[in-house]
Amino acid sequence: MPAKKTPIKATLKKVTAKRAKTAKTAKTANTAASKKVIKKSIKKPIAKVLTKKDEAGTPLSIVIRKRIQAEKARFHANDNIARFIQPGELEGLVDEVAEKMQAVLESLVIDTVSDHNTQNTSRRVAKMFVQEVFNGRYIEQPVLTKFPNISRLNELMIIGPITVRSACSHHLCPIMGRIWIGVLPSKESALIGLSKYSRLTEWVMCRPQIQEEAVVELADMLEKKIKPIGVAVVMDADHFCMQWRGVKDRDSKMINSVMRGAFLKDSNLRREFLALIERK
């Protein structure tokens, strides 16, 4: 009995179905592979962008703070941190302070949009802090030109009153006052120009601080720079943290002094210095 023949149409149908299934499987595999490749290619640039964004988004104050901490240096309110600040960064610091000062104004519920008086207050305050009243923290010490003591002077010199403006580090309220500096040079001491006393005083005072520490720092610097037989510093100031707020005693002042070397040991010299500044 002859073998039963499979119809040609049925055979063709099976072959076509098999080919379609194979093509579909290959297409699925290719699609999955393509997605994987695309996913990988997308991931890399995104990671780079995020890293770049993270670096660019770090506040400048944090960058400067990290430099200071890396050297285990101090950055109290009355410390100078100029050596940790790179050229051009002070303007960036002003921008950052202005942004945060704007947030302070908003937290105080002050309208900075429709009130024309406060529309740019945050930036004005930021510039005032960084470039003016606290700039003794951010700029290098003024250059002090020293001259040899050719005439071998060793008599009392008094410079003052030098007007000083500072701020209390407790409340950031103004400290306004005057300073007198007494110097008894030795025959070997260096001499500096009179204007340099004012410049150095301003540099020390333009920081948030307390008066007691400010005069000590000024006396230390003068001793180091001039190397005299004696140095005396007297400061007389109004403190707005006591006159403007708190007890609100507008007549109260603070007077303090630092005596070094001959001024500390010689009561006649000290008496002469104090008597002379009382007449000014």
C-alpha positions as a Python dict, from the first residue, in 0.01 Angstrom:
ca = {
    (1, 'M'): (0, 0, 0),
    (2, 'P'): (162, 334, -103),
    (3, 'A'): (274, 588, 172),
    (4, 'K'): (41, 872, 251),
    (5, 'K'): (170, 1201, 109),
    (6, 'T'): (168, 1524, 320),
    (7, 'P'): (-8, 1805, 141),
    (8, 'I'): (233, 2073, 8),
    (9, 'K'): (29, 2359, 156),
    (10, 'A'): (51, 2215, 508),
    (11, 'T'): (428, 2172, 480),
    (12, 'L'): (479, 2528, 360),
    (13, 'K'): (264, 2658, 646),
    (14, 'K'): (477, 2477, 905),
    (15, 'V'): (804, 2606, 753),
    (16, 'T'): (672, 2963, 745),
    (17, 'A'): (559, 2946, 1109),
    (18, 'K'): (898, 2809, 1218),
    (19, 'R'): (1084, 3084, 1034),
    (20, 'A'): (859, 3352, 1188),
    (21, 'K'): (918, 3214, 1536),
    (22, 'T'): (1298, 3213, 1483),
    (23, 'A'): (1290, 3569, 1350),
    (24, 'K'): (1079, 3685, 1645),
    (25, 'T'): (1320, 3524, 1895),
    (26, 'A'): (1618, 3687, 1722),
    (27, 'K'): (1442, 4025, 1717),
    (28, 'T'): (1362, 4000, 2089),
    (29, 'A'): (1724, 3911, 2168),
    (30, 'N'): (1854, 4197, 1953),
    (31, 'T'): (1611, 4442, 2114),
    (32, 'A'): (1717, 4337, 2466),
    (33, 'A'): (2083, 4365, 2369),
    (34, 'S'): (2024, 4708, 2213),
    (35, 'K'): (1845, 4830, 2524),
    (36, 'K'): (2130, 4707, 2738),
    (37, 'V'): (2386, 4888, 2525),
    (38, 'I'): (2178, 5206, 2520),
    (39, 'K'): (2129, 5186, 2897),
    (40, 'K'): (2504, 5152, 2949),
    (41, 'S'): (2584, 5436, 2710),
    (42, 'I'): (2331, 5662, 2885),
    (43, 'K'): (2452, 5585, 3236),
    (44, 'K'): (2810, 5703, 3192),
    (45, 'P'): (2748, 6062, 3081),
    (46, 'I'): (2476, 6104, 3347),
    (47, 'A'): (2720, 5997, 3619),
    (48, 'K'): (2975, 6248, 3492),
    (49, 'V'): (2722, 6528, 3480),
    (50, 'L'): (2606, 6457, 3836),
    (51, 'T'): (2963, 6455, 3964),
    (52, 'K'): (3032, 6781, 3789),
    (53, 'K'): (2711, 6931, 3923),
    (54, 'D'): (2797, 6817, 4276),
    (55, 'E'): (3142, 6977, 4260),
    (56, 'A'): (3006, 7298, 4110),
    (57, 'G'): (2726, 7311, 4367),
    (58, 'T'): (2952, 7303, 4674),
    (59, 'P'): (2923, 7641, 4853),
    (60, 'L'): (3245, 7843, 4841),
    (61, 'S'): (3240, 7884, 5220),
    (62, 'I'): (3262, 7503, 5254),
    (63, 'V'): (3553, 7490, 5009),
    (64, 'I'): (3744, 7754, 5209),
    (65, 'R'): (3653, 7586, 5538),
    (66, 'K'): (3795, 7253, 5413),
    (67, 'R'): (4125, 7421, 5319),
    (68, 'I'): (4152, 7564, 5671),
    (69, 'Q'): (4064, 7234, 5837),
    (70, 'A'): (4315, 7048, 5617),
    (71, 'E'): (4590, 7257, 5779),
    (72, 'K'): (4427, 7227, 6122),
    (73, 'A'): (4417, 7607, 6146),
    (74, 'R'): (4179, 7814, 6357),
    (75, 'F'): (3903, 8025, 6201),
    (76, 'H'): (3741, 8204, 6493),
    (77, 'A'): (3551, 8527, 6431),
    (78, 'N'): (3860, 8742, 6496),
    (79, 'D'): (4105, 8528, 6293),
    (80, 'N'): (4246, 8634, 5957),
    (81, 'I'): (4191, 8362, 5693),
    (82, 'A'): (4327, 8546, 5388),
    (83, 'R'): (4588, 8282, 5304),
    (84, 'F'): (4312, 8027, 5244),
    (85, 'I'): (4124, 8245, 4996),
    (86, 'Q'): (4226, 8235, 4630),
    (87, 'P'): (4222, 8538, 4396),
    (88, 'G'): (3872, 8620, 4276),
    (89, 'E'): (3691, 8420, 4546),
    (90, 'L'): (3582, 8714, 4759),
    (91, 'E'): (3321, 8814, 4500),
    (92, 'G'): (3190, 8457, 4509),
    (93, 'L'): (3172, 8478, 4886),
    (94, 'V'): (2969, 8799, 4855),
    (95, 'D'): (2724, 8615, 4625),
    (96, 'E'): (2686, 8330, 4875),
    (97, 'V'): (2635, 8562, 5174),
    (98, 'A'): (2381, 8765, 4974),
    (99, 'E'): (2181, 8451, 4897),
    (100, 'K'): (2175, 8347, 5263),
    (101, 'M'): (2098, 8701, 5380),
    (102, 'Q'): (1799, 8701, 5147),
    (103, 'A'): (1676, 8390, 5328),
    (104, 'V'): (1720, 8571, 5662),
    (105, 'L'): (1509, 8864, 5540),
    (106, 'E'): (1239, 8625, 5421),
    (107, 'S'): (1241, 8446, 5758),
    (108, 'L'): (1194, 8785, 5923),
    (109, 'V'): (884, 8826, 5705),
    (110, 'I'): (1025, 9130, 5527),
    (111, 'D'): (882, 9200, 5182),
    (112, 'T'): (1180, 9232, 4946),
    (113, 'V'): (968, 9220, 4630),
    (114, 'S'): (733, 9517, 4648),
    (115, 'D'): (929, 9721, 4906),
    (116, 'H'): (1181, 9923, 4703),
    (117, 'N'): (1387, 9992, 5018),
    (118, 'T'): (1472, 9625, 5072),
    (119, 'Q'): (1488, 9494, 4715),
    (120, 'N'): (1869, 9478, 4709),
    (121, 'T'): (1934, 9482, 5083),
    (122, 'S'): (2072, 9127, 5097),
    (123, 'R'): (2353, 9211, 4853),
    (124, 'R'): (2430, 9545, 5017),
    (125, 'V'): (2466, 9373, 5355),
    (126, 'A'): (2681, 9096, 5206),
    (127, 'K'): (2920, 9349, 5047),
    (128, 'M'): (2931, 9546, 5372),
    (129, 'F'): (3032, 9238, 5575),
    (130, 'V'): (3290, 9092, 5334),
    (131, 'Q'): (3440, 9405, 5180),
    (132, 'E'): (3413, 9656, 5466),
    (133, 'V'): (3330, 9590, 5830),
    (134, 'F'): (3474, 9234, 5845),
    (135, 'N'): (3739, 9263, 5573),
    (136, 'G'): (4017, 9230, 5831),
    (137, 'R'): (3937, 8856, 5817),
    (138, 'Y'): (3966, 8825, 5439),
    (139, 'I'): (4253, 9047, 5324),
    (140, 'E'): (4627, 9020, 5386),
    (141, 'Q'): (4796, 9229, 5653),
    (142, 'P'): (4894, 9572, 5515),
    (143, 'V'): (5258, 9607, 5422),
    (144, 'L'): (5447, 9796, 5692),
    (145, 'T'): (5743, 9984, 5552),
    (146, 'K'): (6015, 9987, 5815),
    (147, 'F'): (6292, 10245, 5843),
    (148, 'P'): (6620, 10212, 6033),
    (149, 'N'): (6649, 10417, 6352),
    (150, 'I'): (6940, 10623, 6218),
    (151, 'S'): (6899, 10897, 6480),
    (152, 'R'): (6889, 10627, 6751),
    (153, 'L'): (6563, 10766, 6894),
    (154, 'N'): (6461, 10632, 7233),
    (155, 'E'): (6195, 10879, 7352),
    (156, 'L'): (5825, 10821, 7406),
    (157, 'M'): (5604, 10844, 7096),
    (158, 'I'): (5224, 10856, 7111),
    (159, 'I'): (4999, 10796, 6811),
    (160, 'G'): (4629, 10873, 6838),
    (161, 'P'): (4349, 10898, 6884),
    (162, 'I'): (4293, 10654, 6596),
    (163, 'T'): (3924, 10610, 6515),
    (164, 'V'): (3824, 10244, 6520),
    (165, 'R'): (3515, 10059, 6401),
    (166, 'S'): (3458, 9697, 6490),
    (167, 'A'): (3175, 9461, 6585),
    (168, 'C'): (3090, 9255, 6888),
    (169, 'S'): (3121, 8884, 6803),
    (170, 'H'): (2830, 8804, 7037),
    (171, 'H'): (2560, 9007, 6859),
    (172, 'L'): (2745, 9157, 6558),
    (173, 'C'): (2657, 9501, 6693),
    (174, 'P'): (2895, 9793, 6621),
    (175, 'I'): (3186, 9889, 6846),
    (176, 'M'): (3288, 10249, 6783),
    (177, 'G'): (3581, 10410, 6958),
    (178, 'R'): (3936, 10543, 6970),
    (179, 'I'): (4280, 10394, 7026),
    (180, 'W'): (4603, 10546, 7149),
    (181, 'I'): (4937, 10373, 7091),
    (182, 'G'): (5248, 10446, 7292),
    (183, 'V'): (5589, 10329, 7168),
    (184, 'L'): (5926, 10356, 7339),
    (185, 'P'): (6179, 10258, 7073),
    (186, 'S'): (6527, 10136, 7148),
    (187, 'K'): (6825, 10265, 6954),
    (188, 'E'): (6809, 9944, 6749),
    (189, 'S'): (6430, 9940, 6694),
    (190, 'A'): (6279, 9969, 6348),
    (191, 'L'): (6052, 10267, 6281),
    (192, 'I'): (5733, 10263, 6074),
    (193, 'G'): (5544, 10549, 5912),
    (194, 'L'): (5267, 10710, 6118),
    (195, 'S'): (4995, 10609, 5871),
    (196, 'K'): (5093, 10244, 5917),
    (197, 'Y'): (4976, 10252, 6279),
    (198, 'S'): (4629, 10349, 6154),
    (199, 'R'): (4631, 10088, 5877),
    (200, 'L'): (4738, 9807, 6108),
    (201, 'T'): (4482, 9913, 6370),
    (202, 'E'): (4201, 9916, 6114),
    (203, 'W'): (4305, 9573, 5982),
    (204, 'V'): (4290, 9422, 6332),
    (205, 'M'): (3965, 9594, 6426),
    (206, 'C'): (3765, 9511, 6111),
    (207, 'R'): (3652, 9172, 6245),
    (208, 'P'): (3385, 9045, 6484),
    (209, 'Q'): (3556, 9030, 6825),
    (210, 'I'): (3566, 9145, 7185),
    (211, 'Q'): (3759, 9458, 7280),
    (212, 'E'): (3980, 9284, 7537),
    (213, 'E'): (4125, 9048, 7274),
    (214, 'A'): (4154, 9313, 7002),
    (215, 'V'): (4394, 9536, 7195),
    (216, 'V'): (4610, 9238, 7294),
    (217, 'E'): (4641, 9130, 6931),
    (218, 'L'): (4733, 9484, 6823),
    (219, 'A'): (4999, 9509, 7095),
    (220, 'D'): (5142, 9169, 6995),
    (221, 'M'): (5177, 9277, 6632),
    (222, 'L'): (5343, 9608, 6717),
    (223, 'E'): (5591, 9432, 6945),
    (224, 'K'): (5674, 9181, 6674),
    (225, 'K'): (5713, 9437, 6395),
    (226, 'I'): (5897, 9718, 6574),
    (227, 'K'): (6075, 9536, 6859),
    (228, 'P'): (6064, 9840, 7091),
    (229, 'I'): (6159, 9867, 7458),
    (230, 'G'): (5792, 9912, 7539),
    (231, 'V'): (5443, 9924, 7382),
    (232, 'A'): (5119, 10056, 7527),
    (233, 'V'): (4768, 10043, 7379),
    (234, 'V'): (4459, 10209, 7526),
    (235, 'M'): (4111, 10172, 7374),
    (236, 'D'): (3798, 10367, 7464),
    (237, 'A'): (3480, 10252, 7288),
    (238, 'D'): (3100, 10254, 7274),
    (239, 'H'): (2941, 9909, 7250),
    (240, 'F'): (2607, 9905, 7072),
    (241, 'C'): (2533, 9557, 7209),
    (242, 'M'): (2484, 9740, 7540),
    (243, 'Q'): (2355, 10076, 7414),
    (244, 'W'): (2123, 9963, 7132),
    (245, 'R'): (1991, 9643, 7294),
    (246, 'G'): (1997, 9467, 7630),
    (247, 'V'): (2021, 9723, 7911),
    (248, 'K'): (2017, 10008, 7654),
    (249, 'D'): (2255, 10221, 7859),
    (250, 'R'): (2374, 10479, 7607),
    (251, 'D'): (2627, 10641, 7841),
    (252, 'S'): (2829, 10326, 7916),
    (253, 'K'): (3172, 10283, 7759),
    (254, 'M'): (3456, 10038, 7789),
    (255, 'I'): (3817, 10145, 7842),
    (256, 'N'): (4101, 9897, 7861),
    (257, 'S'): (4476, 9898, 7820),
    (258, 'V'): (4769, 9672, 7745),
    (259, 'M'): (5115, 9760, 7878),
    (260, 'R'): (5427, 9579, 7759),
    (261, 'G'): (5795, 9603, 7843),
    (262, 'A'): (5902, 9938, 7985),
    (263, 'F'): (5541, 10060, 8017),
    (264, 'L'): (5466, 9769, 8248),
    (265, 'K'): (5783, 9801, 8457),
    (266, 'D'): (5831, 10179, 8473),
    (267, 'S'): (5546, 10351, 8657),
    (268, 'N'): (5676, 10699, 8564),
    (269, 'L'): (5669, 10615, 8192),
    (270, 'R'): (5321, 10469, 8225),
    (271, 'R'): (5202, 10776, 8415),
    (272, 'E'): (5347, 11009, 8149),
    (273, 'F'): (5174, 10817, 7869),
    (274, 'L'): (4834, 10813, 8041),
    (275, 'A'): (4860, 11180, 8135),
    (276, 'L'): (4938, 11283, 7778),
    (277, 'I'): (4650, 11091, 7618),
    (278, 'E'): (4402, 11239, 7869),
    (279, 'R'): (4482, 11584, 7725),
    (280, 'K'): (4378, 11480, 7370),
}
